[in-house]
Amino acid sequence: MTQRTALVTGAAGFIGFHLSQRLLADGWRVVGLDNMSSYYDPALKDARLALLESHDQFVPAIAALEEQGVLNDLMTEYAPDTVCHLAAQAGVRHSIEAPRSYVQSNLCGTFELLEAARATPPRHMLLASTSSAYGANTDMPYREQMQADHQVSFYAATKRATEAMAHSYAHLYNLPTTMFRFFTVYGPWGRPDMALFKFVRAALAGEAIDVYNHGEMQRDFTYIDDLVEGILRLIDAAPQTGAAVGSADTLSPVAPWRVVNIGNGAPVKLLDFVSAIEDALGQKIDRNMLPMQPGDVHATWADTQLLSDLVGALPTTDVKDGVGAFVAWYRSHYGTA
């Protein structure tokens, strides 16, 4: 059996690391691109990368995806049959403070990838978007067929733009493309700017946590292993023009392109999430109850019918189990009692 090759951008990031590990475990060769940015603690990215580099089928590529020619050279040299584009400047709140970095990484970087794919077409392009693309929508759960034109953060606007960019390339150059809208991914090796990481770190330091909108928020928390399973199954479910799957399909009428939610499908109240952290830590957490932050949304909730139609039912890790796994990893990784 011929070994398959995947190009994973953002391979030292939270999701890219977990996806790369699974691909390697399944016998793939993984070309992992990452710029090792200092947006959050580089030591965490270094530790993830070191684990990946211990595998002889992992090919590291340390560079910025927006650097002209980098992606084209990688695609030409390794000719991956699958591309998983997870690299991005992330963070809703940071996009208010540093919007230019989102233009460079999310827009210019994705453009470089699309150009490289045009020159060396893979069998399937899988690109990460975000649940934040639903923006000001208030109807729940979020269905992929909903209009999504009123983003409330610049981060979300750049990710929605990448969906449109990818559609145009899928149409013009017949590039089978799946866009993912991820819903609040969490788990071991997670990002330090995400709520779970910040809450656990603060609690173990004896500090209060910041709870926005006075706790009146809900999120469709999606455990990392469940998300990765969804991506892996979708690799072999490349869109084909004229081959819609069920009434929920978002397949374009003019391109082999679709957008798919990947979420748990069950929103959790923010204060219930905090309670799960308290249970996992075995301690109470003091809370600073604060107003809503600019660019944030009150709730997210994924309709996962299309995902099920495409690849079958996915595992759905209970939030208490997922939070417990993160806390166990955090204690081990940072040596806390």
Stockholm file with secondary structure:
# STOCKHOLM 1.0

chainA/1-337         MTQRTALVTGAAGFIGFHLSQRLLADGWRVVGLDNMSSYYDPALKDARLALLESHDQFVPAIAALEEQGVLNDLMTEYAPDTVCHLAAQAGVRHSIEAPRSYVQSNLCGTFELLEAARATPPRHMLLASTSSAYGANTDMPYREQMQADHQVSFYAATKRATEAMAHSYAHLYNLPTTMFRFFTVYGPWGRPDMALFKFVRAALAGEAIDVYNHGEMQRDFTYIDDLVEGILRLIDAAPQTGAAVGSADTLSPVAPWRVVNIGNGAPVKLLDFVSAIEDALGQKIDRNMLPMQPGDVHATWADTQLLSDLVGALPTTDVKDGVGAFVAWYRSHYGTA
#=GR chainA/1-337 SS CCCCEEEEETTTSHHHHHHHHHHHHTTCEEEEEECCCSSSCHHHHHHHHHHHHTSTTEEEEESCTTSTTHHHHHHHHHCCSEEEECCCCCCTTHHHHCHHHHIIIIIIHHHHHHHHHHHSCCSEEEEEEEGGGGTTCCSSSBCTTSCCCCCSSHHHHHHHHHHHHHHHHHHHHCCCEEEEEECCEECTTCCTTSHHHHHHHHHHTTCCEEEGGGGCCEECCEEHHHHHHHHHHHHTCCCCTTCCCSTTCCCCSSSSEEEEEESCSSCEEHHHHHHHHHHHHTSCCCEEECCCCTTCCSBCCBCCHHHHHHHCCCCCCCHHHHHHHHHHHHHHHHTCC
#=GC SS_cons         CCCCEEEEETTTSHHHHHHHHHHHHTTCEEEEEECCCSSSCHHHHHHHHHHHHTSTTEEEEESCTTSTTHHHHHHHHHCCSEEEECCCCCCTTHHHHCHHHHIIIIIIHHHHHHHHHHHSCCSEEEEEEEGGGGTTCCSSSBCTTSCCCCCSSHHHHHHHHHHHHHHHHHHHHCCCEEEEEECCEECTTCCTTSHHHHHHHHHHTTCCEEEGGGGCCEECCEEHHHHHHHHHHHHTCCCCTTCCCSTTCCCCSSSSEEEEEESCSSCEEHHHHHHHHHHHHTSCCCEEECCCCTTCCSBCCBCCHHHHHHHCCCCCCCHHHHHHHHHHHHHHHHTCC
//
